[in-house]
């Protein structure tokens, strides 16, 4: 009888589970979660730029908020994934991006308040 590989499936699942548990136990999980959150923000910012949803006129703190749009403009999704793009940033740049995101989002929301919001939840 040919070896179908089915005998190894439980072992492979066990190995994957143990790798995931090792990630939870190590320090890598928190950093991966930060990069995952940043990737989602980058994707949203890129989509906003494509839809021509611009931020409100510059405020004194707009320099930080401009960082979000600048990174979104600089990302080429056909060349790299959002995660790869963000992993190339320094820790300081990633921190600044994450810190600037809420202000950027509030600014875009304020500048586009005339658009009637869709009642559906956005993923």
Secondary structure, DSSP 4 states (H G I P E B T S, - for coil): ----SHHHHHHHHHHHHHHHHHHHHSTHHHHHHHHHHHHHHHHHHHHHHHTT-PPPSP-TTHHHHHHHHHHHHH--TTTS-HHHHHHTS-HHHHHHHHHHHHHHHHHHHHHTTTSPPPSSPP-
